[in-house]
């Protein structure tokens, strides 16, 4: 409580100095800009009631599930109660959560949160569980999650590009995707989860918009440049518990990988050294027995926007994708929609069996112009979309990729057979 008073006092002093500067003749535009940069409020302050309930993975998706939430500092302990959906309430298991005290003086009306994380382990693959999070001061509603299958089985997932701006509208798109495709097992976000990564009120807006989805389907984020603004990805790393199987040169949770069914997923950090991630990437691609291989990262190897080009990503990562045949690269950053032809060594390949499909998309409300490129198979201008990727295993391996707008209208489709 003492820390909270100190932070509130600092915020009050900052406001006083801003007004004093304005009174002393400092230009109004400077005082206003300074005030806005220092003092922010959140529309969704914490309370004793658990909120911002969010599922991530920090271990094997078949046998673990990570659950995260927040409360006000009045709540000192947190727990998750969970059971198999078909089991009786008396069979609930209670797991104690780890608490992290998140301090953010720039959020003047809610400077301290208690963040809780519980890793549920020893779960049975391919089983639906019900759970709730909280303590004697208050519990969340019961929600459900399903573990990944242990063996090859059909599954689908959703990928979106940058959220960043217009999170309330993005929330409508997210819920539309969930309503139309409840079978999708998890949601992948290709970076720029918020506009300014260390403004906590923006993360509050994101979690509020995702309520009812990210507490039921696992949130799989990549790190974007906007997530690193104002001092690095501190809030991204403190708010989200992610796999730590990254290359040591990059640091935990910024780059990671996981397997789901018969697919390998690489989540890469294009804000860090592209070169330093190559040996780790090669080891994952070389050693996997997965039928399908996906990579997700922020800065596109093949851009959708004019006058943008990430040569390092295309040459250093693209060469590995060529060598080990990555099926699809899921990208963001350019705030437009692009699906390439199958690409190999910078040129069009004869088929998806011989090249990689690169996609750029945007799910927020900030849009850029889309350029005309020889490598483009499909482009969409100034349109927010989500993408459903459906993997079937019988009678043969089949990937169906579709892009939808907020109204559920299909805007693009691609089928790959193996």
C-alpha positions as CSV (number, residue, x, y, z in Angstrom):
1,X,0.0,0.0,0.0
2,X,2.9,2.4,0.8
3,X,4.2,1.9,-2.8
4,X,0.8,2.8,-4.2
5,X,0.7,6.0,-2.3
6,X,4.2,6.9,-3.5
7,X,3.3,6.3,-7.1
8,X,0.1,8.3,-6.7
9,X,2.1,11.2,-5.1
10,X,4.6,11.2,-8.0
11,X,1.7,11.3,-10.5
12,X,0.2,14.3,-8.6
13,X,3.5,16.1,-8.6
14,X,3.9,15.6,-12.3
15,X,0.4,17.1,-12.9
16,X,1.3,20.1,-10.7
17,X,4.5,20.8,-12.5
18,X,2.8,20.6,-15.9
19,X,0.2,23.2,-14.8
20,X,2.9,25.3,-13.2
21,X,4.9,25.3,-16.4
22,X,1.8,26.4,-18.3
23,X,1.2,29.2,-15.8
24,X,4.8,30.3,-16.1
25,X,4.5,30.8,-19.8
26,X,5.6,27.5,-21.3
27,X,3.7,27.0,-24.6
28,X,0.4,25.3,-24.1
29,X,1.1,22.7,-26.8
30,X,4.3,21.7,-24.9
31,X,2.5,21.4,-21.6
32,X,-0.3,19.4,-23.1
33,X,2.1,17.0,-24.9
34,X,4.2,16.6,-21.8
35,X,1.1,15.9,-19.7
36,X,-0.2,13.3,-22.1
37,X,3.2,11.6,-22.2
38,X,3.4,11.3,-18.5
39,X,-0.1,10.9,-17.1
40,X,-2.5,8.3,-18.4
41,X,-5.6,6.7,-17.0
42,X,-7.1,3.3,-17.7
43,X,-10.7,2.8,-18.5
44,X,-10.5,-0.6,-16.9
45,X,-8.8,-0.4,-13.5
46,X,-8.2,-3.5,-11.4
47,X,-10.3,-4.6,-8.5
48,X,-10.5,-7.6,-6.1
49,X,-12.5,-9.4,-8.8
50,X,-10.2,-11.4,-11.2
51,X,-10.1,-10.1,-14.7
52,X,-7.9,-10.1,-17.8
53,X,-8.2,-13.9,-17.7
54,X,-5.9,-15.2,-20.5
55,X,-4.6,-18.5,-21.7
56,X,-1.1,-18.9,-23.0
57,X,1.4,-21.8,-23.3
58,X,4.7,-22.0,-21.6
59,X,5.0,-25.8,-21.9
60,X,3.7,-28.6,-24.0
61,X,0.2,-27.7,-25.4
62,X,-0.8,-31.4,-25.1
63,X,-0.2,-31.7,-21.3
64,X,0.0,-28.1,-19.9
65,X,-2.0,-24.9,-19.9
66,X,-0.9,-21.6,-18.5
67,X,-3.6,-19.3,-16.9
68,X,-3.0,-15.6,-16.2
69,X,-5.1,-12.9,-14.6
70,X,-4.9,-9.8,-12.5
71,X,-6.5,-8.2,-9.4
72,X,-5.9,-5.1,-7.3
73,X,-3.2,-5.2,-4.6
74,X,-5.9,-6.1,-2.0
75,X,-5.7,-9.7,-3.2
76,X,-2.5,-11.4,-2.0
77,X,-3.0,-15.0,-3.2
78,X,-4.6,-16.6,-6.2
79,X,-5.6,-20.1,-7.3
80,X,-6.9,-22.0,-10.3
81,X,-9.5,-24.7,-9.7
82,X,-9.9,-27.1,-12.7
83,X,-11.2,-30.5,-13.7
84,X,-12.0,-32.5,-16.8
85,X,-15.3,-31.3,-18.2
86,X,-17.0,-34.6,-17.6
87,X,-15.8,-35.0,-14.0
88,X,-17.7,-34.0,-10.9
89,X,-17.1,-30.7,-9.1
90,X,-15.7,-32.7,-6.1
91,X,-12.9,-33.8,-8.4
92,X,-11.5,-30.3,-8.9
93,X,-7.8,-29.8,-8.5
94,X,-6.6,-26.5,-6.9
95,X,-3.3,-25.0,-8.1
96,X,-1.6,-22.1,-6.4
97,X,-0.6,-19.3,-8.7
98,X,2.6,-17.2,-8.6
99,X,2.0,-13.5,-7.9
100,X,3.9,-10.7,-9.6
101,X,3.5,-7.1,-8.5
102,X,3.2,-5.0,-11.6
103,X,4.0,-1.3,-11.0
104,X,3.3,1.3,-13.7
105,X,3.4,4.8,-12.4
106,X,2.2,6.2,-15.7
107,X,-1.2,4.6,-15.1
108,X,-2.3,7.3,-12.6
109,X,-5.7,5.7,-11.5
110,X,-4.3,2.1,-11.2
111,X,-0.6,2.2,-10.7
112,X,-0.2,-1.3,-9.1
113,X,-1.7,-4.6,-10.2
114,X,-1.2,-8.0,-8.8
115,X,-0.6,-10.4,-11.7
116,X,-1.2,-14.1,-11.2
117,X,0.1,-17.0,-13.2
118,X,-0.6,-20.7,-12.8
119,X,0.8,-23.5,-15.0
120,X,-1.6,-26.5,-15.0
121,X,0.5,-29.6,-15.8
122,X,0.0,-33.3,-16.0
123,X,-3.1,-32.8,-18.2
124,X,-4.5,-35.4,-20.5
125,X,-4.0,-34.7,-24.3
126,X,-7.1,-34.0,-26.3
127,X,-9.4,-33.4,-23.3
128,X,-11.7,-30.4,-22.5
129,X,-11.2,-28.9,-19.0
130,X,-13.3,-26.4,-17.1
131,X,-11.6,-23.9,-14.8
132,X,-11.9,-20.8,-12.8
133,X,-9.4,-18.4,-11.3
134,X,-9.4,-16.3,-8.1
135,X,-9.4,-16.5,-4.3
136,X,-11.8,-16.1,-1.4
137,X,-12.1,-12.4,-2.4
138,X,-13.7,-13.4,-5.7
139,X,-13.6,-15.9,-8.5
140,X,-13.9,-15.7,-12.2
141,X,-16.7,-17.4,-14.1
142,X,-16.0,-21.0,-15.2
143,X,-14.5,-21.3,-18.7
144,X,-13.1,-24.1,-20.8
145,X,-10.0,-25.0,-22.7
146,X,-9.0,-28.1,-24.6
147,X,-5.5,-29.6,-24.7
148,X,-3.7,-30.4,-27.9
149,X,-4.0,-33.9,-29.3
150,X,-1.1,-36.3,-28.5
151,X,-1.2,-37.9,-32.0
152,X,-2.0,-36.6,-35.5
153,X,-5.5,-35.3,-35.6
154,X,-7.4,-32.5,-37.5
155,X,-7.3,-29.1,-36.0
156,X,-7.6,-25.4,-37.0
157,X,-6.3,-22.1,-35.7
158,X,-6.7,-18.4,-36.4
159,X,-3.9,-15.9,-37.3
160,X,-4.2,-12.2,-37.4
161,X,-1.9,-9.3,-38.2
162,X,-1.4,-6.1,-36.3
163,X,-4.0,-5.1,-33.7
164,X,-2.3,-1.9,-32.5
165,X,-5.0,0.8,-33.1
166,X,-8.8,0.5,-32.8
167,X,-8.8,-2.2,-30.2
168,X,-12.6,-1.9,-29.6
169,X,-13.3,-2.6,-33.2
170,X,-10.6,-5.3,-33.3
171,X,-12.5,-6.9,-30.4
172,X,-15.6,-7.1,-32.6
173,X,-13.6,-8.9,-35.3
174,X,-12.1,-11.2,-32.8
175,X,-15.5,-12.2,-31.4
176,X,-16.9,-12.6,-34.9
177,X,-14.1,-15.1,-35.6
178,X,-14.8,-16.9,-32.4
179,X,-18.5,-17.1,-33.1
180,X,-18.1,-18.3,-36.7
181,X,-15.2,-20.7,-36.0
182,X,-15.5,-22.0,-32.4
183,X,-13.4,-25.0,-33.5
184,X,-10.3,-22.9,-33.9
185,X,-7.9,-24.1,-31.1
186,X,-5.7,-21.0,-30.7
187,X,-5.1,-17.5,-31.9
188,X,-1.8,-16.3,-33.3
189,X,-1.0,-12.5,-33.4
190,X,1.9,-11.4,-35.6
191,X,3.1,-8.5,-33.4
192,X,2.1,-4.9,-32.6
193,X,-0.4,-6.2,-30.0
194,X,-0.7,-2.6,-28.9
195,X,0.4,0.8,-30.2
196,X,2.8,1.8,-27.4
197,X,4.1,-1.3,-25.6
198,X,4.8,0.3,-22.2
199,X,1.5,2.1,-21.9
200,X,-0.4,-0.3,-19.6
201,X,-3.8,1.2,-20.3
202,X,-3.5,-0.1,-23.9
203,X,-2.9,-3.6,-22.7
204,X,-6.0,-3.1,-20.5
205,X,-7.9,-2.2,-23.6
206,X,-6.6,-5.3,-25.4
207,X,-7.6,-7.7,-22.6
208,X,-11.0,-6.1,-22.3
209,X,-11.6,-6.5,-26.0
210,X,-10.5,-10.1,-25.9
211,X,-12.7,-11.1,-22.9
212,X,-14.6,-14.2,-23.7
213,X,-12.1,-15.4,-26.3
214,X,-8.6,-15.4,-24.8
215,X,-9.9,-17.0,-21.6
216,X,-11.1,-20.0,-23.8
217,X,-8.6,-20.2,-26.6
218,X,-4.8,-19.8,-26.2
219,X,-3.3,-16.5,-27.2
220,X,0.0,-17.0,-29.1
221,X,1.7,-13.6,-29.7
222,X,4.8,-12.5,-31.6
223,X,6.7,-9.4,-30.6
224,X,6.2,-6.3,-32.8
225,X,8.1,-3.0,-33.0
226,X,5.3,-1.1,-31.3
227,X,5.3,-3.6,-28.4
228,X,8.9,-2.5,-27.8
229,X,8.3,1.2,-27.7
230,X,9.3,3.4,-24.8
231,X,12.1,1.3,-23.4
232,X,11.7,-2.2,-24.7
233,X,9.1,-5.0,-24.4
234,X,8.8,-4.8,-20.6
235,X,5.1,-5.0,-20.3
236,X,4.9,-7.7,-23.1
237,X,7.3,-9.9,-21.1
238,X,5.8,-9.1,-17.7
239,X,2.1,-9.6,-18.7
240,X,2.5,-12.8,-20.7
241,X,4.0,-16.1,-19.7
242,X,5.4,-17.8,-22.8
243,X,7.7,-20.7,-23.7
244,X,11.4,-20.1,-22.7
245,X,12.8,-22.5,-25.3
246,X,14.4,-19.6,-27.2
247,X,18.0,-19.1,-28.4
248,X,20.0,-17.8,-25.5
249,X,21.3,-14.9,-27.6
250,X,17.8,-13.5,-27.9
251,X,16.4,-14.1,-24.4
252,X,13.4,-16.0,-23.1
253,X,9.9,-15.5,-24.5
254,X,10.9,-13.3,-27.4
255,X,11.5,-16.2,-29.7
256,X,9.9,-19.7,-29.1
257,X,8.5,-22.8,-30.7
258,X,5.9,-25.4,-30.0
259,X,4.3,-28.4,-31.6
260,X,0.5,-28.8,-32.1
261,X,-0.8,-32.0,-33.7
262,X,1.3,-32.7,-36.8
263,X,2.6,-29.1,-37.1
264,X,5.6,-27.2,-35.9
265,X,5.3,-23.5,-35.1
266,X,8.2,-21.0,-34.9
267,X,7.4,-17.7,-33.3
268,X,10.3,-15.3,-34.1
269,X,11.5,-11.9,-33.0
270,X,12.2,-9.8,-36.1
271,X,13.1,-6.8,-33.8
272,X,16.2,-8.7,-32.6
273,X,19.2,-10.0,-34.6
274,X,18.0,-12.0,-37.5
275,X,21.3,-13.7,-37.8
276,X,21.5,-14.8,-34.2
277,X,18.2,-16.7,-34.5
278,X,19.3,-18.7,-37.6
279,X,21.1,-21.6,-35.8
280,X,18.2,-22.1,-33.4
281,X,15.7,-22.0,-36.3
282,X,17.7,-24.4,-38.3
283,X,17.9,-26.9,-35.4
284,X,14.1,-26.8,-35.0
285,X,13.4,-27.1,-38.7
286,X,16.1,-29.8,-39.3
287,X,15.0,-32.0,-36.3
288,X,11.2,-31.9,-36.6
289,X,9.1,-34.7,-38.0
290,X,6.1,-32.4,-38.4
291,X,4.1,-32.6,-41.6
292,X,3.4,-28.9,-41.6
293,X,5.8,-26.1,-40.7
294,X,4.7,-22.5,-39.9
295,X,6.7,-19.4,-38.9
296,X,5.2,-16.2,-37.5
297,X,7.0,-12.9,-37.1
298,X,6.4,-9.2,-37.5
299,X,8.5,-7.6,-40.2
300,X,7.6,-9.2,-43.6
301,X,10.1,-11.0,-45.8
302,X,7.8,-9.9,-48.7
303,X,6.1,-6.6,-48.0
304,X,2.6,-5.5,-48.9
305,X,3.3,-1.8,-48.5
306,X,5.2,0.3,-51.1
307,X,8.7,1.5,-50.1
308,X,9.1,-1.2,-47.4
309,X,11.5,-4.0,-47.7
310,X,13.1,-6.2,-45.1
311,X,16.0,-7.7,-47.0
312,X,17.7,-9.3,-44.0
313,X,14.6,-11.2,-43.1
314,X,14.0,-12.4,-46.6
315,X,17.6,-13.5,-47.3
316,X,18.6,-14.9,-43.9
317,X,15.4,-16.5,-42.8
318,X,14.0,-17.1,-46.3
319,X,17.0,-19.3,-47.2
320,X,16.3,-21.6,-44.2
321,X,12.6,-21.7,-45.2
322,X,13.7,-22.8,-48.6
323,X,16.1,-25.4,-47.4
324,X,13.7,-27.1,-44.9
325,X,10.5,-26.2,-46.8
326,X,8.4,-24.0,-44.5
327,X,4.8,-24.2,-45.7
328,X,3.6,-20.7,-44.6
329,X,5.1,-17.6,-43.1
330,X,2.6,-15.5,-41.1
331,X,3.6,-11.8,-40.9
332,X,2.4,-8.3,-39.9
333,X,3.7,-4.7,-39.8
334,X,2.6,-3.4,-43.2
335,X,-1.1,-2.9,-42.3
336,X,-2.4,-4.4,-45.5
337,X,-3.3,-7.8,-46.9
338,X,-1.0,-9.8,-49.2
339,X,-0.6,-13.5,-50.0
340,X,2.4,-14.4,-52.2
341,X,2.8,-17.0,-54.8
342,X,4.9,-19.9,-53.6
343,X,8.4,-18.3,-53.3
344,X,11.8,-19.9,-53.3
345,X,15.1,-18.0,-53.4
346,X,13.2,-14.8,-54.2
347,X,11.5,-16.2,-57.2
348,X,8.1,-17.9,-57.9
349,X,8.2,-21.7,-57.4
350,X,6.2,-24.1,-59.4
351,X,3.9,-25.1,-56.5
352,X,3.5,-24.8,-52.7
353,X,5.3,-28.1,-52.5
354,X,8.4,-26.3,-53.8
355,X,8.1,-22.9,-52.2
356,X,6.8,-21.0,-49.1
357,X,3.6,-19.0,-49.0
358,X,4.1,-15.6,-47.3
359,X,1.1,-13.7,-45.9
360,X,0.8,-10.2,-44.5
361,X,-2.5,-9.1,-42.8
362,X,-3.9,-6.5,-40.5
363,X,-6.7,-6.9,-38.0
364,X,-6.8,-3.4,-36.4
365,X,-8.1,-0.2,-37.9
366,X,-4.8,1.4,-39.0
367,X,-4.3,0.7,-42.7
368,X,-1.6,1.4,-45.3
369,X,-1.7,1.4,-49.0
370,X,-1.0,-1.9,-50.7
371,X,1.6,-2.0,-53.5
372,X,1.7,-3.9,-56.7
373,X,4.3,-6.7,-56.6
374,X,5.2,-9.5,-59.0
375,X,5.3,-11.9,-56.1
376,X,1.7,-11.2,-55.1
377,X,-1.0,-13.8,-55.7
378,X,-3.7,-11.8,-53.8
379,X,-3.9,-8.4,-52.2
380,X,-6.6,-6.5,-50.4
381,X,-6.5,-2.8,-49.7
382,X,-7.6,-1.1,-46.5
383,X,-9.4,-4.1,-45.1
384,X,-9.1,-5.8,-41.7
385,X,-9.2,-9.6,-41.8
386,X,-8.6,-12.7,-39.8
387,X,-7.3,-15.9,-41.3
388,X,-8.5,-19.5,-40.5
389,X,-6.1,-22.3,-41.2
390,X,-7.6,-25.7,-41.2
391,X,-5.5,-28.9,-41.2
392,X,-7.1,-32.2,-42.2
393,X,-5.3,-35.6,-42.0
394,X,-7.6,-38.0,-43.8
395,X,-7.8,-39.2,-46.5
396,X,-4.7,-37.1,-47.1
397,X,-2.9,-34.2,-45.6
398,X,-4.7,-31.0,-46.5
399,X,-4.3,-27.4,-45.5
400,X,-7.2,-25.0,-46.2
401,X,-6.4,-21.3,-45.7
402,X,-9.1,-18.7,-45.8
403,X,-9.2,-15.0,-45.0
404,X,-12.4,-13.4,-43.7
405,X,-13.5,-9.8,-43.0
406,X,-15.4,-8.7,-39.9
407,X,-18.8,-9.6,-41.5
408,X,-17.6,-13.2,-42.1
409,X,-17.3,-12.8,-45.9
410,X,-14.5,-14.9,-47.3
411,X,-11.9,-12.7,-49.1
412,X,-9.2,-15.2,-50.0
413,X,-8.7,-19.0,-50.1
414,X,-5.9,-21.4,-50.8
415,X,-5.7,-25.2,-50.5
416,X,-2.4,-27.1,-50.2
417,X,-2.3,-30.9,-50.4
418,X,0.5,-33.2,-49.3
